[in-house]
C-alpha cells in the first residue's frame, strides 16, 4: 500500500510539475530530447517533466539603439550617425533555432546596413532625407532578419553629427544663400516699383489735371510736417511761359 502511495504521489507531482504558464506577450519554444516540438502559449499548458524543456520568447516590440557609428558619405564626408530600431519576433521557433542571439544579430545587421546606405548617398541626402534613408535601412535589415523570424517595424536616424569644419562651411553657404535671396527680393521690389511709376507717369500724361492735383497734395503734405521751409511747385507751363517772356524782353531791350 505504501509503494502504491509513493508511486501515485510521484505521478501527481510530475503532472503538477509539468504545468507552465505563459503571459499574453510570451511564447514558449518547447524541445523534446533536443528536438523542436513547437510553440506553446499564451496561458496554461503542460510539458513532459525532465523530457521536454522550454525557452521563453518575448514577442513585444523591442527597441534597440545602434550606438554612434562613424562612416563616410558618397562625397567623402565623415559623419557620425546614431540609429534606433524597432523590431518584434513573429516566429519564436525560428528566432530560437536559426540564430544564437537574435538581438545582437539584428544590431550587427543594422551596423552593416548603415555603413552601406550612408556610403551610397551624399551629405545633403543624409541631412535632408533621413526619413527615406531610414525606410531603405528598414527594408534591408528586414530582408536579412526574415529567416530568423524577426520583423523590423521601423528604423530612425536619431542623430547625425558632422565635423566642425564642415559645419562652418555649411553655415557660410547658408548665409550666402540668405543674402542672395534678400538681393533678389530687393531687385524684384525695385522692378515692380519702377513699373508702377511708369504706369503712373503714363496715366498723368493722359490726364494733365492729375499732375496739378498731385502737386497740390505734395505741398499740403510738406506743410503738415511743421517745416520752416515751404516748397511751392510751379506747373511746367508757367516755367515755360516765364522763360519765353524773359527771352522776348531781352530781345526788345537789345533793339
C-alpha positions, 0 to 999 in steps of 0.5 A: 500500500505504501509503494502504491502511495509513493508511486501515485504521489510521484505521478501527481507531482510530475503532472503538477510539475509539468504545468507552465504558464505563459503571459499574453506577450510570451511564447514558449519554444518547447524541445523534446530530447533536443528536438523542436516540438513547437510553440506553446502559449499564451496561458496554461499548458503542460510539458513532459517533466525532465523530457521536454524543456522550454525557452521563453520568447518575448514577442513585444516590440523591442527597441534597440539603439545602434550606438554612434557609428562613424562612416563616410558619405558618397562625397567623402564626408565623415559623419557620425550617425546614431540609429534606433530600431524597432523590431518584434519576433513573429516566429519564436521557433525560428528566432530560437533555432536559426540564430544564437542571439537574435538581438545582437544579430539584428544590431550587427545587421543594422551596423552593416546596413548603415555603413552601406546606405550612408556610403551610397548617398551624399551629405545633403541626402543624409541631412535632408532625407533621413526619413527615406534613408531610414525606410531603405535601412528598414527594408534591408535589415528586414530582408536579412532578419526574415529567416530568423523570424524577426520583423523590423517595424521601423528604423530612425536616424536619431542623430547625425553629427558632422565635423566642425569644419564642415559645419562652418562651411555649411553655415557660410553657404547658408548665409550666402544663400540668405543674402542672395535671396534678400538681393533678389527680393530687393531687385524684384521690389525695385522692378515692380516699383519702377513699373508702377511709376511708369504706369503712373507717369503714363496715366498723368500724361493722359490726364494733365489735371492729375499732375496739378492735383498731385502737386497740390497734395505734395505741398499740403503734405510738406506743410503738415510736417511743421517745416520752416521751409515751404516748397511751392511747385510751379506747373511746367507751363508757367516755367515755360511761359516765364522763360519765353517772356524773359527771352522776348524782353531781352530781345526788345531791350537789345533793339 
